[in-house]
Structures are given as C-alpha cells and as structure tokens.
Amino acid sequence: MENKDLEKKVETIDVEATSEQAPKVESNSGDKAKDYFKRGMEDAAKRAEQYAPKFKKEVESVISEVAYGAGFVPGFLGAFVNEFLPENLKESMQEGASKGEAQAKTVAGKVREAKAKTKSDDSDKYAPSAEA
C-alpha cells in the first residue's frame, strides 16, 4: 500500500512542476507575429530595391551577349558560305531559302485565317440572335 501512495505523490509533484515550468503564452503573441512578418516584408522590399539595379544590369548584359551571338552566327555563316562554297551549292541554298520563305508565308496566312475565323465564330456566339 505504501508504494501506491508514494507513486501518487510523485505523479502529483510532476504535474505541478511541469505546469509551473511551462512557458506562459502572452495574449498579444498574434500581434508580435504580425509585427515580425511586417518587419520581414519591409526588410525584403528594401533589399530588393537595393539589389534590383545590379540584377537588371546583369540581365541586360546577358541578353546583349545572346543577341550578339544570334547576330554573329548567321553573319559568319553567310560570309563563309559566300566565300568558300561552289556556285552550284550557293544557288541551291538560295533556291531552298526562297522556297522555305514562301512556304512559311503560306502557313502563316493559313494560321491568320484560322485565327480570324475563330474570332468571328466566338463573336457570333455572343451576338444577340434574331429569334429573340
């Protein structure tokens, strides 16, 4: 019997000790969280403003280099082809380029027509009917 009484006392002491040691939750902890969040957003905005010009400059530099490369390659190939290929190959390439351009224009025209038809079909859907 004595052992059970001792266990009950130990349990009671443990419960009392834990409740005293538990951190108290302040009623304004939600306000503190909002303040921390707001402060974090403000700091992030300041940093973004600080680093945005540097980032923009780097992006512009990369785009400039890509544009240079995109212009260089066709120019180089054109000069190379013009200088070193035999005439019959040059003529074949010019003929192929002309036919490719004509085909691209034909396909582009068909795409434009399909878009125009789709737009007119859509506008007909919403137009008031004569039956009404």
Summary of the structure (lengths in Angstrom):
residues: 132
radius of gyration: 38.3
end to end distance: 94.5
largest distance: 114.4
contacts: 232
relative contact order: 0.03
helix: 88%
strand: 0%
